[in-house]
């Protein structure tokens, strides 16, 4: 079996390790391949209000997770 075309370009992604973030990074990258997790946060992201950098978000972890998942959307 032969594959047509060049292999896909894989860009490194994940959290910046600011100390003890390795485990969280590994867990989030694993959850990317869990369809219920992906679907839940993709749908939830549609209902989150837009916040500017100047205003505090009431749900910073949820918004950060939605932004993280958007980085992995196939092109």
Secondary structure, DSSP 8 states (H G I E B T S, - for coil): ----S------------SSS-HHHHHHHHHHTT-HHHHHHHHHHHTTS----TTS--TTHHHHHHHHHHHTT---
